[in-house]
């Protein structure tokens, strides 16, 4: 009784959400990453300009099996410059619940929670809301950063380094990263023009210049294929990595 199916009218769904928020309702909008492209004007003018606390679950925010036109990999790059917006990338069930609660209680921002096409992992670590969540911190000079469930699967076995998962993709506070001489990033869910570009800019602004090793998606249109085939091709051809299990 509290669900409205706006069907494939993305602009209408965003405007309807704005109207409900103005009337004092709390609104959660579920929308595909690739279809958010059709409602960006409404997001900017009717949600962000009015500082409305809409919570958006951005589904299929990853490579998908639905065809090249449905690859949900450009949203972070498109939205990073917008004000009054936070973007999150949970990686297991607990971080998903924690980030969802944090976003719902944040009445000062529109919050986007990226949900990949894959299942979330079972709980892999004790989660609490921290923008950057350290899973192993032993004051090494090298840090491995993971994004999302597959990023965790690729990062968790890294040797002789600290390991962290990034939950808040807007990276407002990078103080915990400044001591590292090398940072290796596993982000298989968006293009390098998204989180990776944000990371580079934040480090540059703080006059930090660690060696960066990036495993992310290129700014290009990826072809259709099964998730397994796409990620095997990605790791083998673009990242030059051995074929490692990257999550269910």
C-alpha positions, 0 to 999 in steps of 0.5 A: 500500500506504500509502493507506487509503480511508475513503470518505465516513466523515469522522469515522472518517478523522480518528479513524483518523489519530489512532490511526496518529499515536499509534502513531508513523506520519506521516499525511497526510489528504486531505479536502474543505473542506466535508466537514471540517465533519463531523469538527471534533469529532474534529479538536479532541478527538483531534488538536489536544488531543493535539497530533498532527502530522496534515497535512491537504490540504484539497481544494476549499478555494474556490468550486466547481462541485459545488453550493452545499453544496460551496462550501469557503469557511468552514473558515478562519473556523471553525478560526482560534480553535483551538490547535495548528493552522496553515493554509497557502495555497500559490499556485504549484507551488513554494510548494505543494511548499515548504509541504507539506514544511514542514508534514510536518516540523512535528511541533508542529502539525496543519497544514492546506494549502488546495488550491483547485478550480483548478490551481496556477499554474506557478512565478511567483516564487522560492519559499522558506518565508516566512509572508508572501512578498514578490514586490516590495518597494520600500518603498512605502506601499501593499501588495497582498496576494494569497491563492492562485493567483487572488489572485496573478493579481489582485494581480500587476499592481498599480501603485505598491505592494509585492506579497506573497503570504500563505502562513501564514493564521494570521499569527503575525508581521505585523511586515513589514506594520506600515509600510504606510499602505494594504493591499489584499487579494485573497482569493477563497477564503474568507469575510471572517470568516477570514483578513481578520478575522485580519488586522484583529485582528492589526493592531489588537493592534499598534496599526496602522491602515492603510486596508484595501481588501478583495476577499474572499467574504461570509459567505453561501451562494453559489449553484451555477455554473461557476467562471468565472461565479461569479468574474465575478459576484464581481468585477463585483458584489461587488468592482466590479472590471473583469473580469480574468483570474484563473487557469486 
